[in-house]
């Protein structure tokens, strides 16, 4: 009864937040949406997020869907009657889907019952070890017990739409959807080889496409106005060392190196490695700034290199300058016992060159900390998490810094913003098939701003569903 009362209370809180009226936001000008480099990082982060679960729970199949709404966009649009610009109320909808299928080539994850195999804390290749944690003779590097080939297809769609009605007289009113802004699609197709627990590798491509609306506001998805293709490699060695890279046109666009400290500790003491939340350290470099139309900054100077001519969005590609963003982060994430969950992150940053604000035309003093956030959650099902079931409610807060924040925020001129989140996550078995769901509402929470800084000072609502076994 206590558990049911808690669930009812949490549901009431979530409904209250979802029904809250969004505040009026600044008129929309694109930043993240038109930056294909930032969008590819977003869709790859979601790809890695799903594969973290796949690795941790030894999944053969994972299907995941997510839809995300952001209210309160006010887009500059030209009034064809008087030729003047005016703000139009729009809705941003982001839809994400992912499908992964893993095929055992040698061995597999064992013949245990699904509920037993998908327990929290499994996925540590127990078939290679005896109860004392020593490796069995039939395991080893030459004769793996767990060689698996995987395939993943992932898609992310961003769209700004406006709904309206047309009066058909005696036929009544008809609702229409007006695509008043560019639509963006980012897709991943990847192949994976898992030689567990010694290494895994993902090789794939990121396809980014951009579509413009017709004059009547409708869309045609047969001919993209812009299209780009990136290739990525993501690998893990001995469960503790992550190496990820993305390239485009023979140029490395991003690089990430991460260390999972728990796995290193597990080589010394297996219990010490498995008993605590996961501690990770990650270094990244990203070719984020490139003097393009929707960048919030100019690279190095307000003037074209070697001249006194101000930079503009129409300058030639040879006149554009580029700069990387370097980051170093420390994260701590996982359960403490059966009831309590934490997710902590601190990320420092440094640009590879001076950056000039397009708003003030002066050099930006880049802050040391890009992202500081903390989440804490409580699992109301307690020990049932050991059978793969949970009901986790989490609250979090963050501080995020980005040079585009002053452009998109409702008020103020600072480059940082504080935010928060409420999230309800559940997992259970229906007819012995595992299903999961997640509901969240947030405002200025850093993971959302990392994905799309235009959501600053706006309410974000999200629902997701997954089936995996």
C-alpha positions in Angstrom: 0.0 0.0 0.0 2.8 2.4 0.8 4.4 1.7 -2.6 1.1 2.4 -4.3 0.7 5.6 -2.4 4.2 6.7 -3.4 3.5 5.9 -7.1 0.2 7.9 -7.0 2.0 10.9 -5.4 4.8 10.8 -7.9 2.3 10.6 -10.8 0.4 13.6 -9.4 3.6 15.6 -9.2 4.5 14.7 -12.8 1.1 15.6 -14.1 1.2 19.0 -12.3 4.5 19.8 -13.8 3.4 18.7 -17.3 0.4 21.0 -17.1 2.4 24.0 -15.9 2.2 26.9 -18.4 5.4 27.5 -20.2 6.9 31.0 -19.8 7.3 33.3 -22.8 10.6 32.7 -24.4 12.8 34.8 -26.7 12.3 34.8 -30.4 13.9 31.7 -31.9 17.2 31.9 -33.8 18.9 28.6 -34.7 22.2 27.4 -33.2 22.4 23.7 -32.5 19.9 22.8 -35.2 22.0 24.1 -38.1 25.3 22.8 -36.6 25.6 19.3 -38.0 28.7 18.7 -35.9 26.8 19.3 -32.6 23.8 17.2 -33.9 26.0 14.2 -34.8 27.5 14.4 -31.2 23.9 14.3 -29.9 22.8 11.3 -31.8 26.1 9.4 -31.1 25.6 10.1 -27.3 22.2 8.5 -27.5 23.7 5.6 -29.4 26.3 5.1 -26.7 23.7 5.5 -24.0 21.7 2.6 -25.4 24.8 0.4 -25.9 25.8 1.0 -22.2 22.5 -0.7 -21.2 23.0 -3.4 -23.8 26.5 -4.2 -22.5 25.4 -4.0 -18.8 22.5 -6.4 -19.3 23.7 -8.8 -22.0 20.9 -8.0 -24.4 20.2 -9.8 -27.7 17.5 -7.3 -28.8 16.8 -3.7 -27.8 14.1 -1.5 -29.2 13.8 2.0 -27.9 11.6 5.0 -28.8 11.5 8.5 -27.4 9.5 11.6 -28.1 10.3 15.0 -26.8 8.2 18.2 -26.8 9.4 21.7 -26.3 6.7 24.5 -26.0 7.2 28.2 -26.2 9.2 28.7 -29.4 8.6 32.0 -31.1 10.0 31.9 -34.6 10.7 35.0 -36.7 8.5 34.7 -39.8 7.7 37.2 -42.6 4.1 38.4 -42.8 3.4 38.3 -46.5 0.7 40.9 -46.1 2.9 43.8 -44.9 6.4 42.2 -45.5 7.4 42.7 -41.9 8.9 40.1 -39.5 6.7 38.9 -36.7 7.0 36.2 -34.0 5.0 33.0 -34.7 4.2 30.4 -32.0 5.7 27.1 -32.8 6.2 23.7 -31.2 9.5 21.7 -31.4 9.1 18.0 -31.6 12.1 15.7 -31.4 11.6 12.0 -32.1 14.3 9.3 -31.5 14.2 5.6 -32.3 16.8 2.8 -32.0 16.8 -0.9 -32.9 19.7 -3.2 -32.0 19.9 -6.9 -32.8 22.8 -9.0 -31.5 23.6 -12.5 -33.0 25.8 -15.0 -31.1 28.6 -16.3 -33.3 30.3 -18.3 -30.6 28.6 -19.1 -27.3 26.3 -16.4 -26.1 24.9 -15.0 -22.9 23.9 -18.4 -21.5 20.6 -20.3 -21.3 19.3 -18.7 -18.1 15.8 -17.5 -17.7 15.4 -13.9 -19.0 14.5 -12.6 -15.6 17.6 -14.1 -14.2 19.8 -13.0 -17.0 18.5 -9.4 -16.9 19.0 -8.9 -13.2 20.5 -5.6 -12.2 24.3 -6.0 -11.8 24.6 -8.9 -14.3 26.4 -8.7 -17.6 29.8 -9.5 -16.1 30.4 -12.6 -18.1 29.8 -15.0 -15.2 30.1 -18.0 -17.5 33.9 -17.3 -17.7 34.4 -17.5 -14.0 33.9 -19.8 -11.1 32.2 -18.7 -7.8 35.5 -17.5 -6.5 36.0 -15.2 -9.5 38.8 -17.2 -11.1 38.9 -17.7 -14.8 37.9 -21.2 -16.0 40.3 -23.0 -18.4 37.8 -23.2 -21.2 37.6 -19.4 -21.3 40.5 -17.1 -22.3 41.4 -15.0 -25.3 41.8 -17.8 -27.8 38.5 -19.6 -27.2 35.9 -17.0 -26.3 32.7 -18.0 -24.7 31.0 -14.8 -25.9 31.7 -13.7 -29.5 28.7 -11.7 -30.8 27.9 -9.7 -34.0 25.5 -6.8 -33.7 23.6 -4.4 -36.0 22.0 -1.1 -35.0 19.9 1.5 -36.8 19.2 4.8 -35.0 17.2 7.9 -36.1 16.7 11.4 -34.7 14.3 13.9 -36.2 14.0 17.6 -35.2 11.0 19.5 -36.5 9.3 22.9 -35.8 5.7 22.9 -36.7 2.6 25.1 -36.3 -1.0 23.8 -36.1 -3.9 25.7 -37.4 -7.5 25.3 -38.7 -9.2 26.0 -42.0 -13.0 26.8 -42.1 -14.6 24.5 -44.7 -18.1 26.0 -44.3 -20.7 23.3 -44.1 -18.0 20.7 -44.0 -16.7 22.2 -40.7 -13.1 23.0 -39.7 -10.1 21.1 -40.8 -6.8 21.0 -38.8 -3.6 21.3 -40.6 0.1 21.1 -39.7 2.3 23.9 -41.2 6.0 23.0 -41.4 7.3 26.6 -41.2 10.9 25.7 -40.5 13.7 23.5 -41.7 13.4 19.8 -40.7 16.5 17.8 -39.7 17.2 14.1 -39.7 20.2 12.4 -38.3 20.5 8.6 -38.8 23.1 6.1 -37.6 23.8 2.7 -39.2 26.4 0.6 -37.3 27.9 -2.9 -37.1 29.3 -4.2 -33.8 31.7 -7.0 -32.8 31.7 -8.0 -29.1 34.5 -10.3 -28.0 33.5 -10.2 -24.3 35.0 -9.4 -21.9 38.1 -8.4 -23.8 37.0 -5.9 -26.3 34.1 -4.6 -28.4 34.1 -2.3 -31.4 31.3 -0.3 -33.3 31.8 0.9 -36.8 29.2 3.0 -38.5 28.1 6.1 -40.4 26.0 9.2 -39.4 23.8 10.6 -42.1 22.7 14.2 -41.6 20.0 15.6 -43.9 18.2 19.0 -44.0 14.8 19.7 -45.7 13.3 23.1 -46.4 9.5 23.7 -46.6 7.8 24.7 -49.8 6.3 28.1 -50.3 2.9 26.7 -49.1 4.5 25.5 -45.8 4.3 21.7 -46.7 7.3 19.4 -46.9 8.8 17.1 -49.4 11.3 14.5 -48.1 12.6 13.3 -51.5 15.3 16.0 -52.1 17.3 17.3 -49.1 18.7 20.8 -49.4 21.8 19.8 -47.4 23.3 16.4 -46.7 26.5 15.3 -45.0 28.0 11.9 -44.1 30.3 11.1 -41.2 32.0 7.9 -40.1 32.7 6.8 -36.6 34.6 4.1 -34.7 33.9 3.4 -31.0 35.8 0.8 -29.1 36.4 -0.6 -25.6 39.4 -2.5 -24.4 39.3 -4.8 -21.4 36.0 -3.2 -20.3 37.8 -0.1 -18.9 39.2 1.9 -21.8 36.9 3.7 -24.3 38.2 5.2 -27.6 35.7 7.0 -29.9 36.4 9.0 -33.1 34.3 10.7 -35.8 35.6 11.7 -39.2 34.3 13.7 -42.2 36.1 14.3 -45.5 39.3 12.8 -44.2 39.3 15.1 -41.2 38.9 14.0 -37.6 35.8 15.9 -36.3 35.7 14.5 -32.7 37.8 12.4 -30.5 37.0 10.9 -27.0 39.1 8.9 -24.6 37.4 7.5 -21.4 38.5 5.4 -18.5 36.1 3.4 -16.3 37.9 3.4 -12.9 35.7 0.6 -11.4 36.9 -1.9 -14.1 40.5 -1.1 -13.3 39.8 -1.7 -9.6 38.0 -4.9 -10.5 41.3 -6.3 -11.8 42.6 -6.0 -8.2 39.5 -6.8 -6.3 36.3 -7.9 -8.2 34.0 -7.1 -5.3 35.4 -3.6 -5.1 34.9 -3.0 -8.8 31.2 -4.1 -8.7 30.0 -2.7 -5.4 30.1 1.0 -6.1 28.6 3.5 -8.7 30.6 3.7 -11.9 33.4 6.3 -11.8 34.5 7.5 -15.2 37.0 10.1 -16.5 36.6 11.3 -20.1 38.6 13.6 -22.4 37.0 15.0 -25.6 37.9 17.3 -28.4 35.3 18.5 -30.9 35.5 20.7 -34.0 32.6 22.8 -32.8 33.3 26.4 -34.0 33.6 27.1 -37.7 32.3 30.6 -38.5 29.1 29.2 -40.1 25.8 31.1 -40.4 24.3 30.0 -37.1 27.4 29.9 -34.9 27.0 32.1 -31.8 30.7 33.1 -32.1 33.3 34.2 -34.5 36.6 32.3 -34.4 39.8 34.2 -33.3 38.6 37.6 -34.4 35.6 39.8 -35.5 37.6 40.5 -38.7 38.7 38.3 -41.6 42.2 37.2 -41.0 44.8 39.7 -42.2 42.2 42.4 -43.1 40.0 45.0 -41.5 36.9 43.6 -43.1 34.3 42.3 -40.6 33.4 38.6 -40.9 29.9 37.8 -42.3 27.8 34.7 -42.9 28.4 35.1 -46.7 32.2 35.1 -46.7 33.9 32.3 -48.6 34.9 29.0 -47.1 38.6 29.8 -47.4 38.0 32.9 -45.2 36.3 30.9 -42.4 38.3 29.9 -39.4 37.8 26.8 -37.1 38.5 26.0 -33.5 38.1 22.9 -31.3 36.5 22.7 -27.9 38.4 20.5 -25.4 36.7 19.1 -22.4 37.6 16.9 -19.4 34.9 15.3 -17.3 34.5 13.2 -14.2 31.3 11.3 -13.6 29.9 9.0 -10.9 26.7 7.1 -11.8 24.9 4.1 -10.4 23.0 2.5 -7.5 24.1 2.5 -3.8 22.4 -0.6 -2.5 19.0 -1.5 -3.9 17.2 1.8 -3.1 19.4 4.8 -3.8 20.7 6.1 -7.2 23.1 8.9 -8.0 24.4 10.6 -11.1 27.1 13.3 -10.7 29.1 15.1 -13.4 31.7 17.8 -13.5 33.1 18.9 -16.9 35.8 21.5 -17.5 36.3 23.1 -20.9 38.8 25.1 -23.0 38.4 26.4 -26.6 41.3 26.0 -28.9 41.3 29.7 -30.0 39.9 33.0 -28.9 36.2 33.4 -29.6 34.2 36.6 -30.2 30.6 37.0 -29.4 28.4 37.8 -32.3 26.1 39.8 -30.0 28.7 42.0 -28.3 31.6 41.7 -30.9 34.0 41.3 -28.1 36.2 38.4 -26.9 34.4 35.8 -24.6 36.0 34.9 -21.4 35.4 31.2 -21.5 34.3 29.7 -18.1 36.3 26.8 -16.7 33.2 24.7 -16.0 30.9 23.8 -18.8 28.6 21.4 -17.0 28.0 20.8 -13.3 25.1 18.5 -12.4 23.8 16.2 -9.7 20.8 13.8 -9.6 19.6 11.6 -6.8 16.9 8.9 -7.1 14.9 6.5 -4.9 13.9 3.0 -6.1 10.5 2.2 -4.6 10.8 -1.5 -5.5 14.0 -2.0 -3.5 15.4 -5.6 -3.7 13.2 -6.4 -6.7 15.8 -4.6 -8.8 17.8 -7.8 -8.4 15.1 -9.5 -10.5 15.2 -6.8 -13.1 12.3 -4.7 -11.9 12.4 -1.1 -10.6 10.4 2.1 -10.1 12.9 5.0 -9.8 12.0 8.6 -9.1 14.8 11.1 -9.5 15.3 14.8 -8.9 18.3 16.8 -10.3 19.8 20.2 -10.7 22.5 21.6 -12.9 24.6 24.6 -14.0 25.4 24.8 -17.7 27.6 27.3 -19.7 27.4 27.9 -23.4 28.2 30.9 -25.7 24.7 30.6 -27.3 22.7 30.9 -24.1 22.4 34.8 -24.2 20.9 34.5 -27.7 18.1 32.2 -26.7 17.3 32.9 -23.1 14.2 34.9 -22.2 16.0 37.4 -20.0 19.5 38.2 -18.8 22.8 38.3 -20.6 25.0 35.8 -18.7 26.4 32.7 -20.4 25.3 30.2 -17.7 22.0 29.0 -16.5 20.7 26.9 -13.6 18.1 24.1 -14.2 16.3 21.1 -12.8 14.6 17.9 -13.7 12.0 15.4 -12.4 12.2 11.9 -13.9 10.2 8.7 -13.3 11.7 5.5 -14.7 10.2 2.0 -14.5 11.0 -1.5 -15.6 9.0 -4.7 -15.3 8.1 -8.0 -17.0 4.9 -8.5 -19.0 4.4 -12.2 -20.0 8.1 -12.7 -19.2 9.1 -10.0 -21.7 10.9 -7.0 -20.2 9.5 -3.5 -20.8 10.7 -0.2 -19.6 9.3 3.4 -19.6 10.5 6.8 -18.7 8.7 10.1 -18.1 10.5 13.4 -17.4 9.9 17.1 -17.2 12.8 19.5 -17.1 13.8 23.2 -17.5 17.3 24.3 -18.3 18.7 20.9 -17.3 22.2 20.5 -18.7 21.8 17.2 -20.7 18.9 18.9 -22.7 20.9 22.1 -23.3 23.9 20.0 -24.5 21.6 18.4 -27.0 20.0 21.7 -28.1 20.9 25.0 -26.5 17.8 26.6 -28.0 15.7 24.9 -25.3 17.0 27.4 -22.6 14.3 28.9 -20.5 11.7 26.5 -22.0 9.8 23.5 -20.5 10.9 20.2 -21.9 8.5 17.1 -21.7 9.6 13.7 -22.7 8.3 10.1 -22.8 10.1 7.0 -23.8 9.5 3.3 -24.1 11.7 0.3 -24.6 11.6 -3.5 -25.0 14.8 -5.5 -24.6 15.8 -9.0 -23.8 
